[in-house]
Amino acid sequence: MISLNVNGSSYNVNVDAATPLLWVLRDVLGLTGTKYGCGIEVCGACTVLIDGQREHSCVFDVSSAAGKKIVTIEGLSPDRSHPAQKAWIDHQVPQCGYCQPGMIMACAGAMNAGHHGTEILSEMNHICICGTYQRIKEAVSTL
């Protein structure tokens, strides 16, 4: 049994310790906002915050998350009031939206580290198949 703190709630999950956190979030806890993209830490669709820092949940073993504070897109803010979420809405960033939760979480993590605007943008290496990069750039520049 592995104890997790996800979005401020405690969970005990009975999974193999090497299971990627992504699959526990999606398949065990039903938090499907975190997406599977590549599975090799390249696209960023699976980004969550662990103790305030950005992590790719597709390669982060669930046992390594035990005892840490995990935040998914569902837990970032109850009313989409986080500055990154507001910027995404104000700049109408999403097209299909699949990669957007991971990008928003990456921005939130960068903001937690004290980064802003172009500094955040230079750290983002996420892939958006729809190609909304110009709107992403505009939104991030306001943070």
Secondary structure, DSSP 8 states (H G I E B T S, - for coil): -EEEEETTEEEEE-S-TTSBHHHIIIIIS--TTS--S-SSSSS-TTEEEETTEEEETTSSBHHHHTTSEEE-HHHH-TTS-SHHHHHHHHTT--SS-SSHHHHHHHHHHHHHTT--HHHHHHH-----TT--HHHHHHHHHT-
